[in-house]
Amino acid sequence: MTDDLIRSAAAQGVQLYVAGQFRQPARAAVAETGMTVAVIEHEAGECWGLHTLAAVLRVRWAHLDVVVANG
């Protein structure tokens, strides 16, 4: 989450930015663009992301064995 990433997302019409941590260097961009930021914590986001990616892979390539290891 950086100033440039927030501004780029806003320029593309993004209304919600999901981040693992709110980073202070992006504060001005968030305020100026009116971007909504959801902070979900790194571990939760990574776990959700891996499981979501696994689901997409299973749908796209049904013959593929996809395993998400618990770590």
N, CA, C, O and CB atoms as a CASP TS submission, in Angstrom:
PFRMAT TS
TARGET T0000
AUTHOR 0000-0000-0000
METHOD Language model
MODEL 1
PARENT N/A
ATOM      1  N   MET     1       0.846  -1.164   0.000  1.00  0.00           N
ATOM      2  CA  MET     1       0.000   0.000   0.000  1.00  0.00           C
ATOM      3  C   MET     1       0.895   1.232   0.000  1.00  0.00           C
ATOM      4  O   MET     1       1.509   1.576   1.010  1.00  0.00           O
ATOM      5  CB  MET     1      -0.965  -0.005   1.215  1.00  0.00           C
ATOM      6  N   THR     2       0.955   1.876  -1.136  1.00  0.00           N
ATOM      7  CA  THR     2       1.765   3.083  -1.259  1.00  0.00           C
ATOM      8  C   THR     2       0.906   4.218  -1.812  1.00  0.00           C
ATOM      9  O   THR     2      -0.208   3.997  -2.286  1.00  0.00           O
ATOM     10  CB  THR     2       2.996   2.832  -2.171  1.00  0.00           C
ATOM     11  N   ASP     3       1.433   5.410  -1.744  1.00  0.00           N
ATOM     12  CA  ASP     3       0.763   6.576  -2.300  1.00  0.00           C
ATOM     13  C   ASP     3       0.454   6.331  -3.781  1.00  0.00           C
ATOM     14  O   ASP     3      -0.669   6.558  -4.231  1.00  0.00           O
ATOM     15  CB  ASP     3       1.635   7.849  -2.121  1.00  0.00           C
ATOM     16  N   ASP     4       1.448   5.870  -4.526  1.00  0.00           N
ATOM     17  CA  ASP     4       1.259   5.645  -5.966  1.00  0.00           C
ATOM     18  C   ASP     4       0.209   4.574  -6.256  1.00  0.00           C
ATOM     19  O   ASP     4      -0.595   4.730  -7.175  1.00  0.00           O
ATOM     20  CB  ASP     4       2.579   5.246  -6.606  1.00  0.00           C
ATOM     21  N   LEU     5       0.210   3.494  -5.483  1.00  0.00           N
ATOM     22  CA  LEU     5      -0.771   2.423  -5.703  1.00  0.00           C
ATOM     23  C   LEU     5      -2.190   2.905  -5.435  1.00  0.00           C
ATOM     24  O   LEU     5      -3.108   2.568  -6.182  1.00  0.00           O
ATOM     25  CB  LEU     5      -0.455   1.220  -4.811  1.00  0.00           C
ATOM     26  N   ILE     6      -2.379   3.687  -4.383  1.00  0.00           N
ATOM     27  CA  ILE     6      -3.708   4.220  -4.075  1.00  0.00           C
ATOM     28  C   ILE     6      -4.171   5.145  -5.193  1.00  0.00           C
ATOM     29  O   ILE     6      -5.309   5.045  -5.652  1.00  0.00           O
ATOM     30  CB  ILE     6      -3.700   4.972  -2.722  1.00  0.00           C
ATOM     31  N   ARG     7      -3.303   6.035  -5.628  1.00  0.00           N
ATOM     32  CA  ARG     7      -3.674   6.985  -6.687  1.00  0.00           C
ATOM     33  C   ARG     7      -3.948   6.261  -8.003  1.00  0.00           C
ATOM     34  O   ARG     7      -4.877   6.622  -8.727  1.00  0.00           O
ATOM     35  CB  ARG     7      -2.563   8.031  -6.885  1.00  0.00           C
ATOM     36  N   SER     8      -3.159   5.261  -8.313  1.00  0.00           N
ATOM     37  CA  SER     8      -3.371   4.483  -9.539  1.00  0.00           C
ATOM     38  C   SER     8      -4.698   3.737  -9.480  1.00  0.00           C
ATOM     39  O   SER     8      -5.449   3.723 -10.456  1.00  0.00           O
ATOM     40  CB  SER     8      -2.213   3.488  -9.759  1.00  0.00           C
ATOM     41  N   ALA     9      -4.985   3.130  -8.361  1.00  0.00           N
ATOM     42  CA  ALA     9      -6.251   2.412  -8.205  1.00  0.00           C
ATOM     43  C   ALA     9      -7.428   3.370  -8.345  1.00  0.00           C
ATOM     44  O   ALA     9      -8.403   3.060  -9.029  1.00  0.00           O
ATOM     45  CB  ALA     9      -6.307   1.697  -6.843  1.00  0.00           C
ATOM     46  N   ALA    10      -7.341   4.517  -7.707  1.00  0.00           N
ATOM     47  CA  ALA    10      -8.414   5.510  -7.782  1.00  0.00           C
ATOM     48  C   ALA    10      -8.615   5.986  -9.222  1.00  0.00           C
ATOM     49  O   ALA    10      -9.750   6.162  -9.666  1.00  0.00           O
ATOM     50  CB  ALA    10      -8.103   6.708  -6.863  1.00  0.00           C
ATOM     51  N   ALA    11      -7.526   6.192  -9.945  1.00  0.00           N
ATOM     52  CA  ALA    11      -7.607   6.640 -11.339  1.00  0.00           C
ATOM     53  C   ALA    11      -8.292   5.606 -12.232  1.00  0.00           C
ATOM     54  O   ALA    11      -8.861   5.944 -13.270  1.00  0.00           O
ATOM     55  CB  ALA    11      -6.210   6.941 -11.875  1.00  0.00           C
ATOM     56  N   GLN    12      -8.228   4.344 -11.813  1.00  0.00           N
ATOM     57  CA  GLN    12      -8.865   3.272 -12.582  1.00  0.00           C
ATOM     58  C   GLN    12     -10.299   2.996 -12.118  1.00  0.00           C
ATOM     59  O   GLN    12     -10.944   2.070 -12.608  1.00  0.00           O
ATOM     60  CB  GLN    12      -8.038   1.997 -12.475  1.00  0.00           C
ATOM     61  N   GLY    13     -10.787   3.790 -11.188  1.00  0.00           N
ATOM     62  CA  GLY    13     -12.159   3.654 -10.727  1.00  0.00           C
ATOM     63  C   GLY    13     -12.359   2.687  -9.576  1.00  0.00           C
ATOM     64  O   GLY    13     -13.493   2.367  -9.221  1.00  0.00           O
ATOM     65  N   VAL    14     -11.263   2.218  -8.990  1.00  0.00           N
ATOM     66  CA  VAL    14     -11.365   1.317  -7.844  1.00  0.00           C
ATOM     67  C   VAL    14     -11.960   2.082  -6.673  1.00  0.00           C
ATOM     68  O   VAL    14     -11.577   3.222  -6.411  1.00  0.00           O
ATOM     69  CB  VAL    14      -9.975   0.719  -7.468  1.00  0.00           C
ATOM     70  N   GLN    15     -12.908   1.450  -5.962  1.00  0.00           N
ATOM     71  CA  GLN    15     -13.546   2.102  -4.828  1.00  0.00           C
ATOM     72  C   GLN    15     -13.136   1.498  -3.491  1.00  0.00           C
ATOM     73  O   GLN    15     -13.313   2.126  -2.448  1.00  0.00           O
ATOM     74  CB  GLN    15     -15.037   2.031  -4.975  1.00  0.00           C
ATOM     75  N   LEU    16     -12.590   0.285  -3.512  1.00  0.00           N
ATOM     76  CA  LEU    16     -12.180  -0.388  -2.280  1.00  0.00           C
ATOM     77  C   LEU    16     -10.788  -0.970  -2.462  1.00  0.00           C
ATOM     78  O   LEU    16     -10.544  -1.719  -3.409  1.00  0.00           O
ATOM     79  CB  LEU    16     -13.191  -1.499  -1.888  1.00  0.00           C
ATOM     80  N   TYR    17      -9.887  -0.634  -1.572  1.00  0.00           N
ATOM     81  CA  TYR    17      -8.514  -1.130  -1.596  1.00  0.00           C
ATOM     82  C   TYR    17      -8.345  -2.041  -0.391  1.00  0.00           C
ATOM     83  O   TYR    17      -8.501  -1.595   0.746  1.00  0.00           O
ATOM     84  CB  TYR    17      -7.464   0.047  -1.580  1.00  0.00           C
ATOM     85  N   VAL    18      -8.030  -3.304  -0.620  1.00  0.00           N
ATOM     86  CA  VAL    18      -7.853  -4.274   0.457  1.00  0.00           C
ATOM     87  C   VAL    18      -6.361  -4.420   0.724  1.00  0.00           C
ATOM     88  O   VAL    18      -5.580  -4.670  -0.195  1.00  0.00           O
ATOM     89  CB  VAL    18      -8.501  -5.654   0.095  1.00  0.00           C
ATOM     90  N   ALA    19      -5.969  -4.263   1.984  1.00  0.00           N
ATOM     91  CA  ALA    19      -4.553  -4.303   2.344  1.00  0.00           C
ATOM     92  C   ALA    19      -4.354  -5.128   3.606  1.00  0.00           C
ATOM     93  O   ALA    19      -5.258  -5.264   4.430  1.00  0.00           O
ATOM     94  CB  ALA    19      -3.999  -2.881   2.542  1.00  0.00           C
ATOM     95  N   GLY    20      -3.172  -5.665   3.734  1.00  0.00           N
ATOM     96  CA  GLY    20      -2.825  -6.404   4.940  1.00  0.00           C
ATOM     97  C   GLY    20      -2.498  -5.484   6.099  1.00  0.00           C
ATOM     98  O   GLY    20      -2.601  -5.872   7.263  1.00  0.00           O
ATOM     99  N   GLN    21      -2.104  -4.263   5.772  1.00  0.00           N
ATOM    100  CA  GLN    21      -1.713  -3.294   6.806  1.00  0.00           C
ATOM    101  C   GLN    21      -1.876  -1.896   6.228  1.00  0.00           C
ATOM    102  O   GLN    21      -1.551  -1.667   5.063  1.00  0.00           O
ATOM    103  CB  GLN    21      -0.234  -3.534   7.296  1.00  0.00           C
ATOM    104  N   PHE    22      -2.371  -0.965   7.022  1.00  0.00           N
ATOM    105  CA  PHE    22      -2.460   0.423   6.575  1.00  0.00           C
ATOM    106  C   PHE    22      -1.086   1.057   6.703  1.00  0.00           C
ATOM    107  O   PHE    22      -0.521   1.124   7.795  1.00  0.00           O
ATOM    108  CB  PHE    22      -3.522   1.220   7.395  1.00  0.00           C
ATOM    109  N   ARG    23      -0.566   1.510   5.612  1.00  0.00           N
ATOM    110  CA  ARG    23       0.775   2.104   5.607  1.00  0.00           C
ATOM    111  C   ARG    23       0.668   3.634   5.582  1.00  0.00           C
ATOM    112  O   ARG    23      -0.003   4.216   4.730  1.00  0.00           O
ATOM    113  CB  ARG    23       1.600   1.594   4.385  1.00  0.00           C
ATOM    114  N   GLN    24       1.340   4.252   6.528  1.00  0.00           N
ATOM    115  CA  GLN    24       1.256   5.699   6.706  1.00  0.00           C
ATOM    116  C   GLN    24       1.632   6.507   5.461  1.00  0.00           C
ATOM    117  O   GLN    24       1.016   7.548   5.232  1.00  0.00           O
ATOM    118  CB  GLN    24       2.140   6.107   7.837  1.00  0.00           C
ATOM    119  N   PRO    25       2.613   6.087   4.635  1.00  0.00           N
ATOM    120  CA  PRO    25       2.940   6.879   3.447  1.00  0.00           C
ATOM    121  C   PRO    25       1.766   7.034   2.472  1.00  0.00           C
ATOM    122  O   PRO    25       1.793   7.920   1.618  1.00  0.00           O
ATOM    123  CB  PRO    25       4.103   6.247   2.729  1.00  0.00           C
ATOM    124  N   ALA    26       0.746   6.190   2.587  1.00  0.00           N
ATOM    125  CA  ALA    26      -0.404   6.267   1.688  1.00  0.00           C
ATOM    126  C   ALA    26      -1.528   7.133   2.258  1.00  0.00           C
ATOM    127  O   ALA    26      -2.528   7.368   1.579  1.00  0.00           O
ATOM    128  CB  ALA    26      -0.929   4.872   1.399  1.00  0.00           C
ATOM    129  N   ARG    27      -1.379   7.603   3.481  1.00  0.00           N
ATOM    130  CA  ARG    27      -2.455   8.338   4.162  1.00  0.00           C
ATOM    131  C   ARG    27      -2.967   9.524   3.347  1.00  0.00           C
ATOM    132  O   ARG    27      -4.179   9.691   3.208  1.00  0.00           O
ATOM    133  CB  ARG    27      -1.971   8.829   5.514  1.00  0.00           C
ATOM    134  N   ALA    28      -2.076  10.342   2.811  1.00  0.00           N
ATOM    135  CA  ALA    28      -2.499  11.521   2.047  1.00  0.00           C
ATOM    136  C   ALA    28      -3.276  11.109   0.799  1.00  0.00           C
ATOM    137  O   ALA    28      -4.292  11.726   0.478  1.00  0.00           O
ATOM    138  CB  ALA    28      -1.279  12.375   1.653  1.00  0.00           C
ATOM    139  N   ALA    29      -2.820  10.087   0.099  1.00  0.00           N
ATOM    140  CA  ALA    29      -3.510   9.637  -1.114  1.00  0.00           C
ATOM    141  C   ALA    29      -4.897   9.111  -0.786  1.00  0.00           C
ATOM    142  O   ALA    29      -5.843   9.350  -1.536  1.00  0.00           O
ATOM    143  CB  ALA    29      -2.694   8.553  -1.828  1.00  0.00           C
ATOM    144  N   VAL    30      -5.027   8.400   0.324  1.00  0.00           N
ATOM    145  CA  VAL    30      -6.335   7.887   0.745  1.00  0.00           C
ATOM    146  C   VAL    30      -7.277   9.062   1.020  1.00  0.00           C
ATOM    147  O   VAL    30      -8.425   9.061   0.573  1.00  0.00           O
ATOM    148  CB  VAL    30      -6.198   6.982   2.014  1.00  0.00           C
ATOM    149  N   ALA    31      -6.796  10.044   1.741  1.00  0.00           N
ATOM    150  CA  ALA    31      -7.623  11.210   2.066  1.00  0.00           C
ATOM    151  C   ALA    31      -8.004  11.997   0.818  1.00  0.00           C
ATOM    152  O   ALA    31      -9.154  12.411   0.668  1.00  0.00           O
ATOM    153  CB  ALA    31      -6.891  12.120   3.046  1.00  0.00           C
ATOM    154  N   GLU    32      -7.047  12.201  -0.070  1.00  0.00           N
ATOM    155  CA  GLU    32      -7.288  13.016  -1.261  1.00  0.00           C
ATOM    156  C   GLU    32      -8.169  12.320  -2.299  1.00  0.00           C
ATOM    157  O   GLU    32      -8.928  12.982  -3.006  1.00  0.00           O
ATOM    158  CB  GLU    32      -5.973  13.391  -1.893  1.00  0.00           C
ATOM    159  N   THR    33      -8.077  11.012  -2.396  1.00  0.00           N
ATOM    160  CA  THR    33      -8.870  10.285  -3.397  1.00  0.00           C
ATOM    161  C   THR    33     -10.209   9.809  -2.858  1.00  0.00           C
ATOM    162  O   THR    33     -11.103   9.466  -3.631  1.00  0.00           O
ATOM    163  CB  THR    33      -8.090   9.099  -3.909  1.00  0.00           C
ATOM    164  N   GLY    34     -10.358   9.786  -1.521  1.00  0.00           N
ATOM    165  CA  GLY    34     -11.580   9.269  -0.928  1.00  0.00           C
ATOM    166  C   GLY    34     -11.672   7.759  -0.991  1.00  0.00           C
ATOM    167  O   GLY    34     -12.748   7.187  -0.817  1.00  0.00           O
ATOM    168  N   MET    35     -10.540   7.111  -1.242  1.00  0.00           N
ATOM    169  CA  MET    35     -10.501   5.655  -1.349  1.00  0.00           C
ATOM    170  C   MET    35     -10.917   5.021  -0.019  1.00  0.00           C
ATOM    171  O   MET    35     -10.505   5.465   1.053  1.00  0.00           O
ATOM    172  CB  MET    35      -9.086   5.175  -1.762  1.00  0.00           C
ATOM    173  N   THR    36     -11.735   3.982  -0.111  1.00  0.00           N
ATOM    174  CA  THR    36     -12.069   3.189   1.063  1.00  0.00           C
ATOM    175  C   THR    36     -11.020   2.100   1.191  1.00  0.00           C
ATOM    176  O   THR    36     -10.710   1.419   0.214  1.00  0.00           O
ATOM    177  CB  THR    36     -13.512   2.584   0.963  1.00  0.00           C
ATOM    178  N   VAL    37     -10.470   1.930   2.385  1.00  0.00           N
ATOM    179  CA  VAL    37      -9.429   0.931   2.617  1.00  0.00           C
ATOM    180  C   VAL    37      -9.934  -0.071   3.651  1.00  0.00           C
ATOM    181  O   VAL    37     -10.393   0.311   4.728  1.00  0.00           O
ATOM    182  CB  VAL    37      -8.097   1.601   3.092  1.00  0.00           C
ATOM    183  N   ALA    38      -9.845  -1.357   3.311  1.00  0.00           N
ATOM    184  CA  ALA    38     -10.165  -2.431   4.246  1.00  0.00           C
ATOM    185  C   ALA    38      -8.861  -3.097   4.642  1.00  0.00           C
ATOM    186  O   ALA    38      -8.158  -3.650   3.795  1.00  0.00           O
ATOM    187  CB  ALA    38     -11.168  -3.465   3.623  1.00  0.00           C
ATOM    188  N   VAL    39      -8.538  -3.045   5.918  1.00  0.00           N
ATOM    189  CA  VAL    39      -7.312  -3.659   6.429  1.00  0.00           C
ATOM    190  C   VAL    39      -7.692  -5.021   7.008  1.00  0.00           C
ATOM    191  O   VAL    39      -8.450  -5.102   7.974  1.00  0.00           O
ATOM    192  CB  VAL    39      -6.608  -2.744   7.515  1.00  0.00           C
ATOM    193  N   ILE    40      -7.157  -6.094   6.406  1.00  0.00           N
ATOM    194  CA  ILE    40      -7.591  -7.438   6.781  1.00  0.00           C
ATOM    195  C   ILE    40      -6.510  -8.275   7.452  1.00  0.00           C
ATOM    196  O   ILE    40      -6.753  -9.439   7.772  1.00  0.00           O
ATOM    197  CB  ILE    40      -8.080  -8.154   5.572  1.00  0.00           C
ATOM    198  N   GLU    41      -5.353  -7.730   7.670  1.00  0.00           N
ATOM    199  CA  GLU    41      -4.213  -8.411   8.282  1.00  0.00           C
ATOM    200  C   GLU    41      -3.552  -9.330   7.248  1.00  0.00           C
ATOM    201  O   GLU    41      -4.228  -9.941   6.421  1.00  0.00           O
ATOM    202  CB  GLU    41      -4.661  -9.222   9.536  1.00  0.00           C
ATOM    203  N   HIS    42      -2.254  -9.415   7.310  1.00  0.00           N
ATOM    204  CA  HIS    42      -1.498 -10.192   6.323  1.00  0.00           C
ATOM    205  C   HIS    42      -1.864 -11.673   6.316  1.00  0.00           C
ATOM    206  O   HIS    42      -2.155 -12.235   5.261  1.00  0.00           O
ATOM    207  CB  HIS    42      -0.021 -10.047   6.584  1.00  0.00           C
ATOM    208  N   GLU    43      -1.851 -12.299   7.471  1.00  0.00           N
ATOM    209  CA  GLU    43      -2.080 -13.745   7.516  1.00  0.00           C
ATOM    210  C   GLU    43      -3.471 -14.103   6.996  1.00  0.00           C
ATOM    211  O   GLU    43      -3.619 -15.044   6.216  1.00  0.00           O
ATOM    212  CB  GLU    43      -1.904 -14.267   8.946  1.00  0.00           C
ATOM    213  N   ALA    44      -4.478 -13.366   7.421  1.00  0.00           N
ATOM    214  CA  ALA    44      -5.845 -13.648   6.962  1.00  0.00           C
ATOM    215  C   ALA    44      -5.963 -13.441   5.458  1.00  0.00           C
ATOM    216  O   ALA    44      -6.584 -14.243   4.761  1.00  0.00           O
ATOM    217  CB  ALA    44      -6.861 -12.754   7.699  1.00  0.00           C
ATOM    218  N   GLY    45      -5.368 -12.369   4.964  1.00  0.00           N
ATOM    219  CA  GLY    45      -5.424 -12.085   3.535  1.00  0.00           C
ATOM    220  C   GLY    45      -4.705 -13.118   2.701  1.00  0.00           C
ATOM    221  O   GLY    45      -5.187 -13.525   1.644  1.00  0.00           O
ATOM    222  N   GLU    46      -3.554 -13.541   3.179  1.00  0.00           N
ATOM    223  CA  GLU    46      -2.791 -14.544   2.443  1.00  0.00           C
ATOM    224  C   GLU    46      -3.512 -15.884   2.434  1.00  0.00           C
ATOM    225  O   GLU    46      -3.543 -16.570   1.412  1.00  0.00           O
ATOM    226  CB  GLU    46      -1.398 -14.704   3.047  1.00  0.00           C
ATOM    227  N   CYS    47      -4.091 -16.255   3.565  1.00  0.00           N
ATOM    228  CA  CYS    47      -4.833 -17.518   3.648  1.00  0.00           C
ATOM    229  C   CYS    47      -6.043 -17.472   2.719  1.00  0.00           C
ATOM    230  O   CYS    47      -6.272 -18.408   1.953  1.00  0.00           O
ATOM    231  CB  CYS    47      -5.283 -17.800   5.107  1.00  0.00           C
ATOM    232  N   TRP    48      -6.810 -16.401   2.781  1.00  0.00           N
ATOM    233  CA  TRP    48      -7.974 -16.230   1.913  1.00  0.00           C
ATOM    234  C   TRP    48      -7.534 -16.261   0.445  1.00  0.00           C
ATOM    235  O   TRP    48      -8.151 -16.931  -0.383  1.00  0.00           O
ATOM    236  CB  TRP    48      -8.711 -14.900   2.236  1.00  0.00           C
ATOM    237  N   GLY    49      -6.470 -15.533   0.138  1.00  0.00           N
ATOM    238  CA  GLY    49      -5.985 -15.466  -1.239  1.00  0.00           C
ATOM    239  C   GLY    49      -5.559 -16.815  -1.783  1.00  0.00           C
ATOM    240  O   GLY    49      -5.874 -17.151  -2.925  1.00  0.00           O
ATOM    241  N   LEU    50      -4.851 -17.589  -0.985  1.00  0.00           N
ATOM    242  CA  LEU    50      -4.417 -18.918  -1.434  1.00  0.00           C
ATOM    243  C   LEU    50      -5.599 -19.845  -1.667  1.00  0.00           C
ATOM    244  O   LEU    50      -5.623 -20.589  -2.648  1.00  0.00           O
ATOM    245  CB  LEU    50      -3.469 -19.539  -0.414  1.00  0.00           C
ATOM    246  N   HIS    51      -6.573 -19.805  -0.777  1.00  0.00           N
ATOM    247  CA  HIS    51      -7.746 -20.670  -0.942  1.00  0.00           C
ATOM    248  C   HIS    51      -8.592 -20.234  -2.138  1.00  0.00           C
ATOM    249  O   HIS    51      -9.156 -21.073  -2.840  1.00  0.00           O
ATOM    250  CB  HIS    51      -8.599 -20.660   0.334  1.00  0.00           C
ATOM    251  N   THR    52      -8.679 -18.946  -2.363  1.00  0.00           N
ATOM    252  CA  THR    52      -9.413 -18.442  -3.525  1.00  0.00           C
ATOM    253  C   THR    52      -8.703 -18.821  -4.816  1.00  0.00           C
ATOM    254  O   THR    52      -9.345 -19.247  -5.776  1.00  0.00           O
ATOM    255  CB  THR    52      -9.578 -16.916  -3.439  1.00  0.00           C
ATOM    256  N   LEU    53      -7.387 -18.671  -4.846  1.00  0.00           N
ATOM    257  CA  LEU    53      -6.619 -19.077  -6.014  1.00  0.00           C
ATOM    258  C   LEU    53      -6.766 -20.571  -6.270  1.00  0.00           C
ATOM    259  O   LEU    53      -6.916 -20.988  -7.418  1.00  0.00           O
ATOM    260  CB  LEU    53      -5.147 -18.716  -5.836  1.00  0.00           C
ATOM    261  N   ALA    54      -6.727 -21.374  -5.223  1.00  0.00           N
ATOM    262  CA  ALA    54      -6.902 -22.822  -5.370  1.00  0.00           C
ATOM    263  C   ALA    54      -8.256 -23.142  -5.993  1.00  0.00           C
ATOM    264  O   ALA    54      -8.352 -24.010  -6.860  1.00  0.00           O
ATOM    265  CB  ALA    54      -6.768 -23.524  -4.005  1.00  0.00           C
ATOM    266  N   ALA    55      -9.297 -22.448  -5.557  1.00  0.00           N
ATOM    267  CA  ALA    55     -10.631 -22.679  -6.109  1.00  0.00           C
ATOM    268  C   ALA    55     -10.694 -22.322  -7.588  1.00  0.00           C
ATOM    269  O   ALA    55     -11.302 -23.043  -8.379  1.00  0.00           O
ATOM    270  CB  ALA    55     -11.669 -21.874  -5.336  1.00  0.00           C
ATOM    271  N   VAL    56     -10.076 -21.224  -7.957  1.00  0.00           N
ATOM    272  CA  VAL    56     -10.048 -20.817  -9.375  1.00  0.00           C
ATOM    273  C   VAL    56      -9.289 -21.850 -10.204  1.00  0.00           C
ATOM    274  O   VAL    56      -9.736 -22.222 -11.289  1.00  0.00           O
ATOM    275  CB  VAL    56      -9.393 -19.415  -9.536  1.00  0.00           C
ATOM    276  N   LEU    57      -8.153 -22.311  -9.705  1.00  0.00           N
ATOM    277  CA  LEU    57      -7.377 -23.319 -10.428  1.00  0.00           C
ATOM    278  C   LEU    57      -8.166 -24.616 -10.604  1.00  0.00           C
ATOM    279  O   LEU    57      -8.118 -25.238 -11.665  1.00  0.00           O
ATOM    280  CB  LEU    57      -6.066 -23.602  -9.694  1.00  0.00           C
ATOM    281  N   ARG    58      -8.885 -25.017  -9.572  1.00  0.00           N
ATOM    282  CA  ARG    58      -9.687 -26.252  -9.646  1.00  0.00           C
ATOM    283  C   ARG    58     -10.790 -26.135 -10.688  1.00  0.00           C
ATOM    284  O   ARG    58     -11.081 -27.101 -11.393  1.00  0.00           O
ATOM    285  CB  ARG    58     -10.301 -26.577  -8.276  1.00  0.00           C
ATOM    286  N   VAL    59     -11.399 -24.972 -10.790  1.00  0.00           N
ATOM    287  CA  VAL    59     -12.456 -24.770 -11.782  1.00  0.00           C
ATOM    288  C   VAL    59     -11.860 -24.737 -13.181  1.00  0.00           C
ATOM    289  O   VAL    59     -12.395 -25.355 -14.102  1.00  0.00           O
ATOM    290  CB  VAL    59     -13.234 -23.467 -11.497  1.00  0.00           C
ATOM    291  N   ARG    60     -10.770 -24.028 -13.340  1.00  0.00           N
ATOM    292  CA  ARG    60     -10.154 -23.854 -14.670  1.00  0.00           C
ATOM    293  C   ARG    60      -9.521 -25.137 -15.178  1.00  0.00           C
ATOM    294  O   ARG    60      -9.643 -25.467 -16.358  1.00  0.00           O
ATOM    295  CB  ARG    60      -9.101 -22.753 -14.626  1.00  0.00           C
ATOM    296  N   TRP    61      -8.847 -25.861 -14.300  1.00  0.00           N
ATOM    297  CA  TRP    61      -8.163 -27.094 -14.678  1.00  0.00           C
ATOM    298  C   TRP    61      -8.618 -28.207 -13.731  1.00  0.00           C
ATOM    299  O   TRP    61      -7.932 -28.529 -12.761  1.00  0.00           O
ATOM    300  CB  TRP    61      -6.603 -26.916 -14.633  1.00  0.00           C
ATOM    301  N   ALA    62      -9.774 -28.785 -14.024  1.00  0.00           N
ATOM    302  CA  ALA    62     -10.400 -29.767 -13.136  1.00  0.00           C
ATOM    303  C   ALA    62      -9.515 -30.988 -12.891  1.00  0.00           C
ATOM    304  O   ALA    62      -9.634 -31.632 -11.848  1.00  0.00           O
ATOM    305  CB  ALA    62     -11.725 -30.212 -13.717  1.00  0.00           C
ATOM    306  N   HIS    63      -8.636 -31.314 -13.828  1.00  0.00           N
ATOM    307  CA  HIS    63      -7.760 -32.484 -13.682  1.00  0.00           C
ATOM    308  C   HIS    63      -6.548 -32.207 -12.778  1.00  0.00           C
ATOM    309  O   HIS    63      -5.808 -33.124 -12.421  1.00  0.00           O
ATOM    310  CB  HIS    63      -7.278 -32.940 -15.056  1.00  0.00           C
ATOM    311  N   LEU    64      -6.362 -30.953 -12.421  1.00  0.00           N
ATOM    312  CA  LEU    64      -5.191 -30.555 -11.634  1.00  0.00           C
ATOM    313  C   LEU    64      -5.438 -30.821 -10.151  1.00  0.00           C
ATOM    314  O   LEU    64      -6.484 -30.447  -9.620  1.00  0.00           O
ATOM    315  CB  LEU    64      -4.859 -29.061 -11.866  1.00  0.00           C
ATOM    316  N   ASP    65      -4.493 -31.456  -9.488  1.00  0.00           N
ATOM    317  CA  ASP    65      -4.572 -31.648  -8.038  1.00  0.00           C
ATOM    318  C   ASP    65      -3.999 -30.393  -7.372  1.00  0.00           C
ATOM    319  O   ASP    65      -2.816 -30.088  -7.523  1.00  0.00           O
ATOM    320  CB  ASP    65      -3.793 -32.950  -7.580  1.00  0.00           C
ATOM    321  N   VAL    66      -4.834 -29.684  -6.648  1.00  0.00           N
ATOM    322  CA  VAL    66      -4.405 -28.454  -5.980  1.00  0.00           C
ATOM    323  C   VAL    66      -4.468 -28.688  -4.478  1.00  0.00           C
ATOM    324  O   VAL    66      -5.504 -29.079  -3.941  1.00  0.00           O
ATOM    325  CB  VAL    66      -5.295 -27.230  -6.398  1.00  0.00           C
ATOM    326  N   VAL    67      -3.352 -28.444  -3.810  1.00  0.00           N
ATOM    327  CA  VAL    67      -3.276 -28.638  -2.359  1.00  0.00           C
ATOM    328  C   VAL    67      -2.783 -27.340  -1.732  1.00  0.00           C
ATOM    329  O   VAL    67      -1.763 -26.789  -2.146  1.00  0.00           O
ATOM    330  CB  VAL    67      -2.332 -29.838  -1.986  1.00  0.00           C
ATOM    331  N   VAL    68      -3.510 -26.860  -0.736  1.00  0.00           N
ATOM    332  CA  VAL    68      -3.059 -25.714   0.036  1.00  0.00           C
ATOM    333  C   VAL    68      -2.611 -26.261   1.381  1.00  0.00           C
ATOM    334  O   VAL    68      -3.424 -26.741   2.171  1.00  0.00           O
ATOM    335  CB  VAL    68      -4.189 -24.616   0.190  1.00  0.00           C
ATOM    336  N   ALA    69      -1.325 -26.183   1.631  1.00  0.00           N
ATOM    337  CA  ALA    69      -0.764 -26.721   2.875  1.00  0.00           C
ATOM    338  C   ALA    69      -1.036 -25.758   4.023  1.00  0.00           C
ATOM    339  O   ALA    69      -0.943 -24.543   3.852  1.00  0.00           O
ATOM    340  CB  ALA    69       0.758 -26.975   2.732  1.00  0.00           C
ATOM    341  N   ASN    70      -1.360 -26.280   5.152  1.00  0.00           N
ATOM    342  CA  ASN    70      -1.516 -25.457   6.353  1.00  0.00           C
ATOM    343  C   ASN    70      -0.145 -25.257   6.963  1.00  0.00           C
ATOM    344  O   ASN    70       0.569 -26.225   7.229  1.00  0.00           O
ATOM    345  CB  ASN    70      -2.499 -26.112   7.383  1.00  0.00           C
ATOM    346  N   GLY    71       0.219 -24.031   7.181  1.00  0.00           N
ATOM    347  CA  GLY    71       1.549 -23.801   7.698  1.00  0.00           C
ATOM    348  C   GLY    71       1.594 -22.850   8.734  1.00  0.00           C
ATOM    349  O   GLY    71       2.668 -22.562   9.262  1.00  0.00           O
TER
END
